[in-house]
Amino acid sequence: MIKTLTDKIRDNIQKVIVGKDEAINLVLTALLCNGHILLEDVPGTGKTMLVKALAASLSCSFRRIQFTPDLLPSDITGIRWFNPQDQAFQTLLGPIFSQVVLADEINRATPRTQSALLEAMQEQQVTIDGVTYELQQPFIVIATQNPIELEGTFPLPEAQLDRFLMKVDMGYPGPGEENEILLRFYRNSPLLSLEQVSNPEELHTLQEARKDIRVDDSLRDYIIRIAQETRQHQDIQLGASPRATLALFQCAQAYAGIQGREYVLPDDIKHLAPYVLLHRLIISPQAQLRGRKPRQLIEDIINAVPVPVEA
């Protein structure tokens, strides 16, 4: 059931997005886990278009928040204001009250504004002047940031990064894919005529079905040992949190379901580990001076931890 519907959503998104099969699969994986994604790549690679196509395919409400240095937390969450006509306070809900929220160039806002997303991303609720409001489900934040531009940006704090289930790079298209983009957008954007192929109710059913994907005891131990190794590695100053361990477990279930399986394989975990763990690690200054990169360290850890084999 999971594969049938996710294939339909992927095919619909690919009417707009050329190629990028793996990026779309990872977004669908996060969707099945009800998790949030950080898209990091240079401008113009299709990040915003991918999020819009996803929201349109699921018939979900969509809001885009352009993060700037002067953006305030209340611009995201909303405000309570006094209406002199009614002689009463009223609440104006912010753009965070949408099912799919695009936080565009999130690292351009100040840390105080970035932290306005923390409660929503973790607790699925927002507090305005002491009053708590539940967010509509599904709720997914997809944030973008430019890895090249540094001036006028504020790096995301570790607590914020840990709330993102995965970090995904879009990458440049190949020559053939770029030619297809030119042909597809020759007259009008296909996003304008994109049809709905699913709905929030079906998505909730898929999210519940994901929980039934079987993870063998040996694979749970494999995930734990990978996480433990990141905390003990001499070149890593801050390793993966327990939230990261749970994220890798859930992503492996979702990814297996998207592939049409009812069980997780070690290869699922090995494939997803960089996307789930890389943005959560802090490399020690000594390792950075030696030119060590987070992806190299993750690959070393995956190669070092024994893969469970069937008896």
C-alpha positions, -999 to +999 in steps of 0.1 A: +000+000+000+028+024+009+047+019-024+015+022-045+006+056-031+041+070-028+048+060-064+017+080-074+029+110-055+064+108-069+051+105-105+030+136-100+059+156-085+081+146-114+057+163-138+073+194-124+107+183-111+130+168-137+150+139-123+160+142-086+145+107-078+166+103-047+157+138-033+120+131-039+123+097-022+139+113+008+112+140+010+086+112+009+105+093+036+104+123+059+067+128+051+059+092+062+078+099+095+060+133+099+094+148+100+110+180+088+137+185+061+166+209+056+173+215+019+208+229+014+219+239-021+226+269-043+197+290-055+178+279-086+181+241-082+144+235-076+140+235-038+110+258-037+094+241-067+097+207-051+080+219-019+051+235-039+047+204-060+045+182-029+019+204-012-002+205-044+000+167-048-013+161-013-039+189-014-023+204+017-024+241+028+010+257+019+027+289+031+061+303+023+080+323+049+108+344+035+134+346+063+152+380+065+172+396+093+143+418+102+118+390+105+103+388+140+090+356+158+055+370+158+057+372+120+058+334+121+036+324+150+011+352+150+000+379+175-028+388+200-041+423+195-068+444+211-098+452+188-112+485+200-145+479+181-152+446+200-134+458+232-117+424+232-084+407+224-082+387+192-056+363+179-042+366+144-025+333+135+007+334+116+019+315+085+032+286+106-005+274+108-002+256+075+003+219+067+034+224+045+056+254+055+085+265+034+111+283+056+130+299+027+167+309+034+162+301+071+198+310+080+191+347+071+170+353+102+183+359+136+186+330+161+157+345+181+134+342+150+148+308+141+138+295+175+102+305+169+100+273+149+113+250+177+080+244+196+061+239+163+086+214+149+089+193+180+056+196+199+033+202+169+018+233+186+024+270+190+020+292+220+009+328+216+008+350+247+004+320+270-023+303+249-014+271+231-028+262+197-025+227+181-012+226+145-032+210+117-019+176+106+001+167+087+026+194+096+060+195+079+086+222+078+109+222+048+137+248+052+162+259+026+196+275+030+224+285+007+257+268+016+278+293-003+266+327+009+279+337+043+274+374+045+243+384+064+235+348+076+232+333+110+242+296+113+215+274+127+221+264+163+226+227+172+191+225+189+175+238+157+194+214+134+185+184+156+148+191+149+153+184+112+148+147+104+171+149+074+194+172+054+192+168+017+212+184-012+194+188-045+224+190-068+227+203-104+209+185-132+227+167-159+228+180-195+199+158-206+178+168-175+185+205-181+173+202-217+141+186-204+136+215-180+138+239-209+113+220-229+089+214-200+089+251-190+089+264-226+054+279-224+040+276-188+051+261-155+036+226-152+030+234-115+000+256-126-019+225-138-006+200-113-034+177-100-041+164-065-033+127-063-037+122-025-050+139+006-041+143+043-063+114+053-045+090+030-012+103+042-022+097+078-030+061+068+005+057+053+021+072+084+004+046+105+013+018+081+050+028+083+050+019+120+042-018+110+074-021+089+095-048+107+129-039+121+149-069+133+165-068+167+199-070+151+192-040+130+180-020+160+213-028+176+231-018+144+215+016+145+224+021+182+260+011+176+263+036+147+250+064+170+272+053+199+303+053+176+296+090+166+297+099+203+330+080+209+349+090+177+380+110+185+374+134+156+337+142+166+331+168+193+293+163+194+278+130+183+243+119+173+216+125+199+189+099+209+165+119+187+189+111+158+188+074+167+150+074+166+151+094+134+173+068+117+151+040+129+119+057+116+135+067+083+146+031+077+110+019+081+097+046+057+124+040+031+117+003+032+080+009+027+087+032-003+107+004-018+078-020-015+091-040+014+076-049+048+110-052+065+142-031+068+175-041+053+210-031+066+215-013+032+185+010+041+203+021+073+237+026+055+221+046+028+201+069+051+227+074+078+245+104+061+212+122+055+200+117+091+233+122+110+256+146+090+239+178+101+238+168+137+276+162+141+302+188+152+337+180+141+365+188+165+388+217+157+418+194+154+400+173+128+389+203+108+425+215+107+435+181+092+408+186+066+384+159+078+349+163+065+317+150+082+308+128+053+342+111+055+337+104+092+302+090+087+316+067+060+344+056+083+319+048+110+296+029+087+325+009+074+338+002+109+306-010+126+299-046+117+268-052+096+245-078+110+241-109+089+213-134+088+221-166+107 
